[in-house]
Amino acid sequence: MSAPPVAPASATDRRSVGRWFDDLLFGPEAPARLLAVQALFLVLIAVRTVLSPYPKLAGAPEALFKPAWAVSWLDAMPPRWVIVLVQVAIVGAAVAWFVIGRHPQWRGPVRRGAYAIAWLGFFFLAALRGSRGKIFHIELLLVWASLPLVFAPGDARWSDRRPQRRYGWTIRTAIAAMSVIYCFTGLQKLRASGLGWVFSDNMKWALAWGRVRGEATPLQDVAVWLAAHRPLPEIFALCILVFEVSFPLVVFFRRVRPAFVVAAWLFHMGTVLLLGLDYTMWPATVTILLLDWPAIVDRVSGWRGRTVQATGASPPVHPAT
């Protein structure tokens, strides 16, 4: 009896690489993690919708309306009531996801529909804000990183911690999309300015910009001091560039993700405090996607349980529901 043919080593290697790459983007995740990511995205979108002055966009002069591609079908900025109606729809969809989506009978369709409505409404508002002749980057990462979750199953449960591929691909694709955005942001700096973006006076003048434009920033004096003390501006610029270009590492190595979460907050909060540019939506998006929320909750619960046992205290008794 003849032995079965053996596939060439190169073909086997290609299949192995293909399976490895497939797992990176479409591998399994726990349904509880998908539920947490969707819930946090909806909270962030709803809060941003309520706190942002979108209604002020109404009434903009027609000459100043340069529609982004997503709203190219509009001839002018929509009236105030339309913008407010979209805001109400976003918040209402978020509430429906949390309240009506808990019902087992309606869970799937309500969650899928409510999340899609909230995302589309937020995308519409972000496109309007970007239709004034300049791309509005503050909401860009949140919009595109939350998009894959529109296609996620709606039947995920918090009690289910068994990793499954049908619940994982949207999270992993969102992380990949976020990594591409960060990486391309850094590569664009190199393409436009080369290493001069780091080693020139670029960061020096950026730090001094708040004083020049006459608008106070929380740490304006610190920014001016840093600008005057080389090589601190160059060190900051190098750290920013390395952070952005190396961001795709989070796709391949889970252990580096907490470090990138911390780095994202340091980078963007530094931008807020030193330059007065509020990019907090970016580190918030990074945090939502890169942290394993069910694992964090389980770890905290386990720590609290061990603390109760060590102190000999009785655990709290909750009333029956």
WOPE-V78604 format. One record per pair of residues at least 24 apart in sequence whose C-alpha atoms are under 7 Angstrom apart, sorted by the first residue. I is the first residue (numbers start at 1). J is the second residue. D is the distance in whole Angstrom. If there is no record, write none. Layout:
I,J,D
I,J,D
This chain:
24,172,7
24,251,7
25,169,6
25,172,5
25,173,5
26,165,6
26,168,6
26,169,4
26,172,6
27,165,5
27,168,6
27,169,6
28,163,5
28,164,4
28,165,4
28,166,7
28,167,7
28,168,4
28,169,7
29,163,4
29,164,5
29,165,6
29,167,6
29,168,4
30,160,7
30,161,5
30,162,5
30,163,4
30,164,6
30,167,7
31,156,5
31,157,6
31,158,7
31,160,6
31,161,6
31,163,7
31,167,6
32,156,6
32,157,6
32,158,4
32,159,7
32,160,6
32,161,6
32,294,6
33,292,7
33,293,6
33,294,6
34,167,6
34,171,7
35,156,6
35,157,7
35,158,7
36,293,7
37,288,6
37,289,7
38,149,7
40,288,7
41,146,7
42,94,6
45,122,7
46,90,7
46,91,5
46,94,7
49,87,6
54,83,7
55,80,5
55,83,6
55,84,6
64,132,6
65,131,6
65,132,5
66,131,5
66,132,5
66,133,5
67,131,4
68,127,6
68,130,6
68,131,5
70,127,6
71,127,7
86,121,6
90,117,7
90,118,4
90,121,6
93,117,6
93,118,6
94,118,7
107,154,6
107,155,6
108,154,4
108,155,5
109,154,7
111,154,5
112,150,7
112,154,5
115,150,6
116,150,5
138,279,5
138,281,7
139,281,7
141,178,7
141,282,6
142,281,7
142,282,7
142,285,6
145,174,5
145,177,6
145,178,6
146,174,7
148,173,7
148,174,6
175,251,7
175,289,6
176,251,6
179,247,5
179,248,5
180,248,7
182,244,5
182,245,7
182,247,6
183,244,5
183,245,4
183,246,7
183,247,6
183,248,7
185,244,7
186,241,6
186,244,5
186,245,5
187,245,7
198,234,5
198,237,5
198,238,6
199,234,6
203,233,5
203,234,7
203,237,6
204,233,5
207,274,7
207,275,7
210,275,6
217,273,6
217,274,6
217,275,6
217,276,5
218,273,5
218,274,7
219,273,5
219,274,5
220,274,6
223,274,5
257,290,6
258,291,7
261,286,6
261,287,6
